[in-house]
Amino acid sequence: MTRDSSSSVFAHIAFGLRIDSALELPQLQLGEADTPADVTIEFGAVPEHLPDALVTGVRFESAPGQLLIRVDGIARYLISDGRRIVIERAAHAQAIDIRVFLLGSAFGALLHQRQDLVLHGSAIEWHGEAVVFMGVSGVGKSTTATAFRKRGHSVLTDDLCVVRAAPDGRMLAFPSFPQSKLWIDSLQKLDFSPDGLTRIREKIEKRALPLGPDFSEHPLPVKKLYLLRSHNQADIILNPTEGPHKFNVLKNNTYRFGYLAGIDGKAGHFQQALQLAQQAPISIAIRPRHGFKLNEFVAALEADLSV
């Protein structure tokens, strides 16, 4: 069963969590409605400000156990204790737009509150382990992961990568949603047609590409991480990162790092980042800014992973 018809709650799974949501989330896997929820999502009143805010940033405020996100014309989101998200939607806001910020910024805040290590990255399965591609928006994380998918490797997560320690201490990357989000030019590079693909927002030319059987549904130990960059040269460069620089790469590629300033779990975040840095190698992977050289770039990464 995927929906509790008596209360109109939709049951979903993402990031290893069971989610009960008043808003249907077709991007997520379906869950069983008769199992306890780790997270609840509901509609309700959300304040414009947190009276006891410790940190105020761009469109967010953070107080002990709470984080408020404001998106003009869309919704306000109140995230509490890593377990609950309340949404107050703006007049005339579309569900598709509400979902974008719910499954991005709001979920990122919730996962930070749960003291997970939340990276700005996509991940693929490589022979039973996870390979993570980190970097700024637009650098090619989703494009690179999808290129690996075309070469027979499942996609674990897109844009938001959650890492947790297993009972044995091994750091695991968790699956998110069975879709990738790609701009039109990236779809063209990958020989996918945008026809029939859903926009992720009404007025944005980014499309949701369903993963189907190419979605990796189980957490995987992290084998390696790449920080993706581009430059104005024609060559492809892979540079290993060593020592304390590895920790800095993880810190600098933490999803919505500013949220941590008002969250009690900041020390736990740094401990997990250090643990991951000790376990998995990190390399900086640089490709040409113009003329992506996608096939050559992925081939260089494959060769590096095969060593």
N, C-alpha and C positions, 0 to 999 in steps of 0.2 A: 504493500500500500504506500502511496506517495503523498496522499493528502488526507488530512483529518477533516471530513466534511462537516462535522458538527461545529467546528470553530473556524473553518476556512483558513487553516494553516497548512502551508506547503512544507514538506519535509525534503531537505537537501543535504548533500555532503560536499565539503570542500576543506582542504588543508588538514585532513584527518579529523574534522569536527562534524558532529551532527547538528544541523541547523533547522530550527522551526521559523518560518517566515510568513508574515501576513502578505508579503508581496511575492508573487511567483517569480522564480529566478531560473528561466529556461537555460541560462548559461551553465548552471551547475548540474552535477549528477543528482539523481533522485535518491532519497533515503527512505527508511522505514519509519512510518509515523508512530509506531508503538514502542520505539526505543527512546530513552531519555535524551533530551537535547543538551548540547554543550553551549549553544548560542541561540538566543531568541531575537527576532527582528519584528518590530511592530510599528504601527502608525500611532501618533499621539502628539501631545503638546511638547514643544522643545523651546526652552528659553532663548532669547536673543543673545544673552551673555551669561557666563558663569560668575556668580557673585564672589566666589572664593578662588578665582583663577590665579594660578601661580605663574603661568606663562601665557602671553598673548602673541600670536603670530599672524601671518597672512591668512585670513579666513578661518582661523581656528583659535580656540582657547583651551587650556588644560588646567584641571584642578585635581586634587587627590581622588583617584578612582574614576575620573570622568574626563572626556574630551569632547568638545563641541566643534562641529564643522559647519560653516555657512557657505552655501553656494547660491548666489543671487539668481532668482528666477527659477530655481530647481527645488531646493529643500534645505532644511537644517537637520543635522544628524547628531544625536547625543549617544556617545559610546560609553558604557559603564562597566567597570570591573572585568573586562574581557569576556563578558557573557551576554550583554544586552545592547541592542541598537534600537533607538527610537527615532522615527522619521516624521518630521512635520513638512509635508509637501507644500510647495508654493502653488498659488492658484494657476491653473492651466498647465502645470508641469506635466510632461510626458513620462510614463513609466520607464521608457527606454533610457531617458536622461537620468532619472533617479537611480536606476540600476548602475550606471557607469560609475558614479561617485560612491555608491554604496559598496560595490565590489572592488573599488580601488582605495581611495583615501580612508573611508570609514572602516573597511575591513583591515587595512594596514594598521590603523590605530588600535583596533580590537586585538589584533595579533601582538602588537607591542605590549598592550596591557597584560596579555597572557605570558609575557616574558619570552616570546619566541624571537629568534633571530630572523628579521625580515629584510631581505635583500631586494634591490631593484634589479631583477634579472629574470631570464627565462632559462629553462633547464630541459635537457633531453636525457633519454636512457642510453647508456653506452655499455653493452654487455653486462647488464645487471647492476650498474652503478649510475650515478647522476653526474652529468657535466653541466655546469652553470655558466651562462653568458651574462655578464653584468655590464652596466654602462649607462650613460645619460640617454634621455629620450631621443629617438631618432638615429641612434648609432648603428642599429641593425640587430638587436637582440632577437626579436621575433623572426626576422628574415633569416638569420643564421640558424635558429632552431628549426624553422620550417624546411630549410635546405637539408638539414640532417634528417628530418622526417622523410624527405623524398629519397634519401639514401637508405631507408629501412630502419631508422631509429625512432622510437616513440617519443612524444613530447610529454614532459611531466608538468610543466607550468609555464605560463606566459606572463612576463612583466613583473610579477610579484612572487618571489621565491621564499618560502618559509623553511627554515632549517631548525630541527630540534635534536637533542641528544637522545639516543636510544638507551635502554637500561644498561647496556654494556659500554656506554660512553661514546659509541660511534655516532657521528653527526649525520643525520638523515635529511634529505630534501623531500618535501611532501607534495603530492599532486594537488592542483588547484581546480581549474575549470577545463572541460574538454573542448577548448577552442583556442585559436590564435587570433590576434588582432593585427591586421596588416593594412598599410596604405595601398592605394591602387598601384603605384609604381613598383612596390615590393611584390604584389601579386603578379604583375607582368613579368618581373625578373624570374619568378618561380614558375611561370607558365600556368598560373591559375586564372580563370576568368572571374571577374567580379560579379557577373550576371547571376542573380539569384542569391547572392550573399547579403546578409543583413548588415545595415549600417550600425556601428556601435552607438552613434548619436544621430539625431535627425539631420543636422546640418554639417556633418563631418564625413569626409570621404575615406574613412577608415572602416574596414569591413571585418566581420567575424567569420573566420574560416573553421568550420567544425572539424574536429580531429577524428571522430568516429573510433574505429578500432586502433588508431595510431595514438591513442591517449594512454599513458602509463598510469595505472590506477593505484599503485602501491608505493609507499615511501622507499627511497633508495639511498644507500650510503653515498656520500659525495666523493667522487673520484678526483675531480679537478675543477678549478674555476678559472675563467678567462675574463679579463677586463677588456672590453672592446673599445677601440679608438680608431680614428681615421686621420690621415695626413694628406698633404698635397703632392706626395711622391707616388711613383708607380709600383713600388715594391711592397711586399707583405712581410711583416716583421713579427716575430714571437720572442718576447723577452721574459724570462723567468723573474719572479719577484721573491726576494728572500728576506728573512729576519723580520724586524718590526714593520717593514714596509707592507708586509702581507696584512697585518692588522689594520693599517691605515687604509688599504684598499677596501677592506670590508666595512670599515667605519664610513668611508666616503661614499660607498655604494649601498648604504642602508636606506631602505625605503622610508621617505618622509622623516629623515633623521631629526628634524626639529620637534617632532611629537615627543621624543624621548625626554626632553628637558623637563617636562612636567609629570613624567611617569615614574613611579617608584621602582620600576624594574630596570632602570638604566644600568645599574651594576650587573644585573643578570645578563643583560644584552652584551655588555663588554666581555663578560666571562665566556659566553657562548661564541662570540667572535674570535676570541683568543683560542678557544678549544678547536674551532674549525681551522684557524690559521695553522695550528700545530699539526693537524691531521691531513690536510689536503694542499697540494701545490697550487700556486696561483701564477698565471702568466698574463702579461699584457700583449694583446693581439691587435696589431695595427694593420689596417687595410687602406687602399687608396680611397680618398674622398670622392673623386670623380672616376666613373668607370669602376664600380664596386668590385669587379673581379670575383664575383660570388663563388663560382665553381673552384677557382684557384684558392680562394680563402678557406673554404671548407675542406678542400683537399689537404691544405697545410695543417689545419687543425686535426684532421683525421690521422695524418702522419705523426703528429706530435703525440696524440693520444695512444698510438700503437707502439710507441717506444717502450 
